Structure formats: structure tokens, C-alpha cells
Amino acid sequence: MAREFQRGHKAKISDLTPGTDLYVGVQISGPGLTFDISCFGLDANEQLSDDRYFIFFNQPKSPEESIQLLGAQAGDTESFRVTLDRIPANIHKLSFTATIDGAGQMSQVGPGYIRIVAGGEEVVRYAFTGSEFTTERAVMLGDFYLKDVWRFAAVGQGFDGGLDALLKNFGGEVAEEAPAAPQQQAAAPSFAPPPQATAPAPSFGAPAAPQAPQVPQPAPSFGAPAAQTPTPQQQMHVAPTIAAPMAPMGGTVPPPAPAPAPYGQPGQPPQQPQFGQVPGQPVPAAPYGQQAPAPYGQQPPGMPQGVPQGVPQAAGAGLQAALQPYKETATGQRWTPQNQQLMRVDLTMGGTPVLARQGSMVMYQGKVDFSYKGAGFAGRIVGNATGQEMQLMRCTGRGQVFLAEDGSHLHAIELQGDGICVSAESVLAFDESLQHEVRRIEGHGIPGGALFTMQFQGTGTVIVKTHGVPVVLPVTPTTFADCNAIVAWSSASQVIISSQVRLRRNAYPGHSGETVNLQFRGAPGNFIVVQPYEV
């Protein structure tokens, strides 16, 4: 049975299906509306650094054919074939989008969906309706993204502007010459003649190589025959608006992604640092506020003058040019760092309320309600007794909330069934879906300190505060940390209070000031986060 996703839900592809040859179907319609359904192959900085991986009606497949546009079939407005194990290493995300060609708004669309089919069986479906949008003219439906392994996320994020604006948001360019469009349209009829469109379809989702005997088995599940593919394509795209991605086909597109290497890990998205959770810490090279590309690795590589992603480059002086590096950054994710000290959460994604520290709201957009979140009588007793009490507010509604506190550096830690221990003082906000409780640290006590910490577990994101750029270290048998400088650690680590107090040493006046610290033990893969500051 197919899993029903809600906006913001994520899962590993391997948890949905063992196959890597997948069918992706999109169904979207509205009275009098015409849609362009596309797939953007993005690099580690979520930029379209290679135009050959913009898959749309004028460019129906990538160079190695790991992404192919199949056309309308089986009740889907548009469909794709995605072979994950053939996608090149420089592509870290596949973003499937739908834009309105001509007049109209996304609020006019009827019920639609994006689904994944493996081996002829639907494994996941994310459904949406026009009531989730307002004046947007484009929507980012779902993403395949690489985080250690390939995963799928239901996005459902509306986007102002049409296909041109969406292309610019991903760092692409739109051609200004109108005559180029009719020339590119000739590529659509030559793609996937009926014998070829039918043959590869049955192998979707099969981990093994496609074989001829598999052809008759999954074929009926695709519904419409492949011969119907060219007709809907020509009806949907009678007036193509973009011709730019075909321009670099004759030459070599320079790959700007490897040059900045913002996090030193080419195999992971820019939000994910070395241990896969806390973003931002490996970027001490360029100070924030001096150049726009430096903060948090959010800026696209290869764009001069520090222009944020999705913002056209402004030439010359003036007010717009001066303010442009500080414009809002929108990545289509639920949590988006705007810089090292400011975090934005989009409440319209996921449908889960956010619990944030009282007074941490800087500004918000949309219809957002802020209410007091009490811990209950038992929670107040435990919080007062352990020093882990959090004064929280509950943020609900449809809009974006910007959070900050005391200029602290903020880091979004995404949990997917795992856990992390953080002191309550270092927590700024977290998804309400996360379970949190007070956890006791083993040992004989910390003089002037506490014996307890907060443990977060489940699926969601927690925002952690640090003074300065933190350091993430692996847990080894000889890992010790100052109890006043430690920020967080993996919940699977064993924490023991270690004391260097000796009777002989204390027989004399004075000591080093480092008499008590925390010792960490655990299996490989555990980590600790330390800040360059003592609370």
C-alpha cells in the first residue's frame, strides 16, 4: 500500500522501495490553466550549475539518461523516469516543479499529487489542493535529495512568479531571444517513440538490470499506452516561454560547484555538515557581514558580488545594489538560515507547529498565531528542580517566522528517528513533533552546575544556539569536554562526570580551574558539539 505523505514529510528511498529505477508521476489541473512540469537537477549548493539537468518539454532527458521526461500516462499530467544509481555525483537534488504557463494562480488548481511508482506499484503519494496556495504561479512539489543516501521530501511550497522566476531562483538564466523557442520545440517529437517509451517503463523500481521478460508484467499498471505521450505534450506547451537551457547544449557547461566547497563534503547537501546534523560550523573562512557568499553556505557558487540565490545580479551602485546581499533567502525548505544569527521557519510546510523560546520572534510574514506553551504542573516542578525549564511559545498558522536571540549563532539539527542531548539554555526552537524530556547525567555532581540536560528524539528539527562557530568532534574513549563549553552530544553517547581533584593537589591553595569535566564514550558515529565559549 502506498504511503500518504503530508507537506514536509521525508523518508529514505530505501525505506519506500529497494528499487532505484523509479517512475515519478505528477497530476495537476485547473480550469483554463496550462502547466509546465519540470525537473531541476541541482548541485550541492542547490543551484542549476549544469543546464543539461533542467528536464522539461524542450529538453526531455539528461546526458546519461538518468532523468527522462515520459509525458502524460496512467492518469498523470506528466511523468518522469529517474534512475538513481545513474545520477552523476555532482547532482545532489532533483526538484520537481509545476508552473502556470500564462495567466492564473495556484489557488485555482484542483486536487493533485506527486507520486513514486516502483515495479508498477505506487509506493508513496503526496496530495495537495489549490486551497494550500494563494497568488503563487509556481509550486515546488517534491524533492529527491542526497543525504548519505537518496531520500524523498514532500515540499508543496508555492513560489511567486512563473517558470522564469523559478529558473532564476535555481541560478539558471532565461533567454531573451523569442525566436529560439520554436527551434527547440522540434526536440519533443523525436524523444521516446512508442517502442522505446514502452520498453523501459516496466523496469521502474527493479534493483536489477532491466530484462526483456519483465516487459509484460508491470506494463498494465501504467495505464495509458506510450503512443499517447506526444499529443498531451504538444497541447500543454503550445507557447514555450523558456529557451535558455538548450543554449549550452553544444558546449561544456563550467561546473562552479566544486570551487567554493562550502562544507568540505561534496557528497552532501550544503545544509548538512560532517556529522549530518548541525549546519554552519565548517564555514569560518569568510566573516559574516563582509561578503554575502560567506554566511552559512547559502549563496550559490560562481555568482559574483555576493548575490543571494534566486536574486538577479544588480550592477552599479544605488540602494538596491547595497541591500541586495541581505535579501531574504528562500530555499523551499521548512527551516532556512538567513545568516549565522537569524533563522526562518515556514509554518506552511509540514503543518506542524513550532515551539520557540519566548521573545525570540524577530518578525513574521503571513497569518501566524503566537500562544503561551505551558509545561504543566509536573513539567514546572521538574524544570525548576533540574534547571532545564524552557519558557516557550507556540507558533501556528500559515506564514514565515524569523527567530533570533542575543546574536547567537543558530544551527538547524534535523532528526530522523535519532536523538540528541542539548542543554535547555542552548535551545532556541524545535518542531512540536519532537519528543523532549529531561535526562540525568551520571556522576557525583558538577560544582555550581547541573546534573541534567534535555534529550530530543523523533522526527523533526531543533534549533541550537552557540556562542561563535562550534566544533564537532567524534566520540572516542579519550574524549573529554569542559562542562561549561559543551553544547550538545548524540543521545547514544555515555556521559560520565570526571573529576581531576586530588587530595594532594588540594592540600595547597589554588588549582587549575579545570577540575571537573565530562567524559564521553560510545560506538563510532557518536559526536559532541563544543562552542568556543564558557557559559
Helices and strands as residue ranges (DSSP letters): E 3-5, E 10-12, H 13-16, E 21-27, E 35-42, G 51-53, E 54-55, E 67-69, E 78-83, G 84-86, E 93-100, G 106-108, E 112-118, E 121-128, G 130-132, E 138-146, E 150-159, H 163-169, H 180-184, H 187-190, H 194-198, G 201-203, G 212-214, G 219-222, G 226-228, H 230-236, G 244-250, G 295-297, G 304-306, H 319-323, G 324-326, E 335-339, E 342-346, E 354-357, E 361-373, H 376-386, E 392-403, E 409-422, G 424-426, E 427-431, E 435-440, E 452-466, E 471-474, E 479-482, E 486-490, E 494-499, H 503-506, E 516-521, E 527-530
